[in-house]
């Protein structure tokens, strides 16, 4: 289930909203031109499913989004603990890549096949932290200032949509704001404590 926390972007951020209410989340995100949709999760996909198997399992939904939005390139991003000795280093490096505030010349569209991650959308002096989980499709318009946190123990599979075959290209702002807003681990722990 999606979870939204909204913070002020001040030097000492204040929590302005915390909600799991789907209608409220959709309304708040609509105000910043972000769309959240939900697809039925394909439960039969194995954890080790490859890109082609994942794309085939969601082909009807993918084709619908391509037809609506004109995306030309779709791929799968996966990061799950694999027991390798270098796993902690790879996980930390992957996290660092997306943790700094940036923008894109293309939309940021992700469907979570499994696992979770938080998109932080910095708009109108607020930061909207959208915790996406399996079944969530988030569409963030191009040039929206944001960052992404997968936590210190990343585990997710996501389908990504692009208008450009070059894929993910970030234009980093240099702002330190990501360090002032609670991270993935903090938000998920707060949520777990609140929901019991």
Secondary structure, DSSP 8 states (H G I E B T S, - for coil): --EEEEEE-STT--EEEEE--HHHHHHHHHTTT-EEEE----TTS-TT--HHHHHHHTHHHHHHHHHHH---EEEEEEE-----TTHHHHHHHHHHHHHS-EE-SS-EEEEEEEEEEEEEEEETTEEEEEEEETTEEEEE-TT--EEEE--TT--EEEEEEESSTT----EE----GGGTS--HHHHHHHHHHHH-
